Amino acid sequence: MLENREGQRVPNVTFRTRTDNDWQDVTSNDLFRGKTVILFAVPGAYTPTCSSSHLPRYNELAPVFKANGVDEIVCLAVNDAFVMREWGMQQHAEHIRLIPDGNGEFSEAMGMLVDKGELGFGKRSWRYSMLVRDGIIEKMFIEPQEPGDPFYVSDAETMLHYINRDAVAPDPVTIITRAGCPHCDRARALLDRHGIGFEEVELGNGITSRGLRGIAGSGSVPQVFMDGRLIGTADALEAYLARASAA
């Protein structure tokens, strides 16, 4: 039975991390003392749910968490520092601090180290999230102990709802681009100027020109989508943002 440790202090552990190609020791005090921190733990870097849902959504909602008093968001996995660094870069997780619990010391001290030997993973962290204030665990969301990789309660939305049930998440924005496209550069700059976070999908990276025509009705780039609605090209985006600003 996985233990809920709300009200307890986080374990005192030293993590071996990599910064600018150098080793850097980071302690639990470095991570948690005097700060409000969200930590979410995943079974492994590059694994499907972690890469497609868990990490990206926390990264996407990081500005909302910050506006609601969260100083830092930490993702922890029982992987080494090199793997965690490369995964974070591949995920463009600029708002998340990825911490390697390479020996599983933190996970074991939390009572969250589990055996995934049947998958060839060895010992890994169970999936959970927690809100920590000045080193004290205020709230934990622990996935149920059932076969597979359950992902019901440790997600970003559940944590945001706990912190502020009235907080509004921004509309998800996706921009489909092509390498070397100046109009794509203009669309990115427009979104950045208005403080709108976005996910970028480049043609050839899971989507073809034919696929683009199928979903956008046009093969030209960029194509911008907001909350599932097609906005269109850079010109259409500029007009849309101008109307929104004037409203």
C-alpha positions, 0 to 999 in steps of 0.5 A: 500500500502506497503511503500518503505523506501529507503533513510530513517533511520531504526526504533529505536527499542529494540529487546528482544533476547536470548543468552546462555539461558539469555535475551539480549536486542539488539537495532537497533543501535547494528544491523545497526550502522557502518555496511553494513547489509542485513535484510530479513523479513519473515512471520514466523519461520518454515513456508514452504517458509521461511524454504525451500528457503528464510533462507537457501539460504541466509545462503548458500550465506553468504560467497559470501555476506561477500566477497562483503562487507556485514558485517551481514545478519539478518532474522527478524520475528514477533515471540518470541525469543525462537521460532527464536532461535530453528528455527535457530538451526533446520535450521543450519543457522550459518551465519544468525542472527535471530532477534525476532520482538515479538511485531511487533514494528519494522515491524509496524514502517517499515510499513510492519506489516500486518494482517494474521488473516485468517491463525490464525497468527495474525499480521505478517511482510510482506516478504521483504529484504533490504540493510542497510548501517550505519542505512540508507536503501539503497535498498528494495525488497518488495514482491507484495501485492497479495494473498498467500505468494508471493516470487519473489524479496526478495530472496538472488539471487536478493539481490546479483545481486543488490550488484554485478551483476558479483558475482558468487554463489558457486555450491550447494553441498549436501552430503547424510550420515548415522549416525556413518559413518566414510567415511561420516566424511572424506567427511565432513572434505574434504569439510571443508578443501577446504572451500566448504559449503554443505547441509547434508541429513541423511538417514532416514531424508526424504530419504531411502536406496532405495531412495538413490540407485534410485538417486545415483545408489548405497546404500553406503554412503556418496554420494556427489552431486555438482550442481546436478552432482553426485560426489560419495563416499568420495574416489571419492570426494577426487579424484575430489578435487585433480583434481580441485586443480591441474587444 
